[in-house]
Amino acid sequence: MLTLIDLFAGAGGMTLGFEREGFSSQLAVELDSVAARTYEKNFGGAVLAEPIEEVDLFPPADVIIGGPPCQGFSPLGRDRDPRSRSLLNRLWREYVRALRQARPQVFVIENVPEFVRSEQFEAFLRTSRRDPALRSYQIEYRVLNAANYGVPQRRRRGIVIASRIGPPIWPESTHGPEATLLGVRQYATVREAIGDLPLEPNGMNWHVGRNPRAMSIERYRAVPEGGNRFDLARNRPDLLPECWRRKKTGTTDVFGRLWWDRPAFTIRTEFFKPEKGRYLHPEAHRPITHREAARLQSFPDDFVFEGSKIEVARQIGNAVPPLLAQAIAGSIRAMLENSSIEAASAH
C-alpha cells in the first residue's frame, strides 16, 4: 500500500485523487475544523484539526502532498494585512519540517501560479539546495490547467513535483480545445457536468441556491449565455448599480454567465455571488448551486460535505479538483513503481 500525508488538506480533494490511484492517507493536517470534519467523514484515519506548527511528529510516508494557503501569493490576496500575508507565506517552512521528518520518496506542492514566481518559492529552493535532508530531491515545477485533465473548469495551478527516486514524471494532458487522433479528448463542458441537474434547485445533496431579490433576478435575465455586466449595462441600464455605472472598464467575468458547451471559469469560495465572477448558470436566472460548483470541481455526488452553506462553499472553492489530483497521482505512482522494479532488478 502506498502511503500519503496531506498537509493543509482542506476537504480532501487532493487526497481523493490520490486515493483513486491506490494511495492511503496516514495523516492529514487541516486548521479549519469544519473542513477537517469533511475530510474525516470521507477518508477516516488520522486528521489533526490544529495549526501545523503544533504537530510534533510526522510519520514516515511514501508521498507528502499539500498546498500552503495561497492568499499570500494570489493577486486576490495582495490587499491583506502584511502581517497576515507574512504568516501565510511562512507556512511553507512547516511543510519543509514535515519533509525532514517523514522523508517521503516524492512530494507535491500545489498553489496558485504566482507561488512558483514568489520570493518564498525562491527561498524554498535555496533551502532545498543547502539542507542535507532535501538536497537529494530533484525539484521541478509547472503551471497546469485542470481542464487539460478532464475537469470541466479552466483552473491554472502551480504544481511542484520533487523526487529522490529519479526525475519527476508529469501527467500527460488527456483533454484539449479539440479532440485529436492521438486520443486527447475535447474539454469537459459545463453541460456534461451539470446538465442533468434540475434547473430549479431542489435542496437535495447541496443543490441549494440563494434567495435573490426581484431586482437581482431582473439583472440576471439581462445577461445572455456567455455575457457579463457589460450586457447588463446595454440591455437594462436602469438596473445597473451606480458603482458599475461609474466604472466602464474592468474584468469581463464580473456578473458573467457560463457557457453550456465550454469549461467553467475558476470556481472560488464565493461562487454563489455573481458579482464576484462568472458564476451565473448558463440558462437559469441564478448563480450556480453548491452541487453544481462541486461537480465543476470534479467532486463526485457521493462525497460528503460537512458544515454550513458558507463553510461548504469555502471548502469547494479552496479544493484541488480531484481529477487534477488523480492525474498527478498516476504519474507519481508510476515513478514509485518504476523505482521498485529497478530496485528489484538490482538484486
Buried (B, 14 or more C-beta within 10 A) or exposed (E): EBBBBBBBBBBBBBBBBBBBBBBBBBBBBBBBEBBBBBBBBBBEBEBBBEEBEEBEEBEEBBBBBBBBBBBBBBEEBEEBEEEEBEEBBBBBBBBBBBBEBBBBBBBBBBBBBBBBEBEBBEBBBEBBEEBEEBEEBEBBBEBBBBBBBBBBBBBBBBBBBBBBBBEBBBBEBBBBEEEEEEEBEEBBBBBBBBBEBEEEBEEEBBBBBBEBEEEBEBBBEBBEBBBBBBBBBEBBEEBBBEEBEEEEEEEEBBBBBBBBBBBBBBBBBBBBBBBBBBBBBBEBBBBBBBBBBBBBBBBEEEBEBBBEBEBBBBBBBBBBBBBBBBBBBBBBBEBBEEBEEEEEEEE
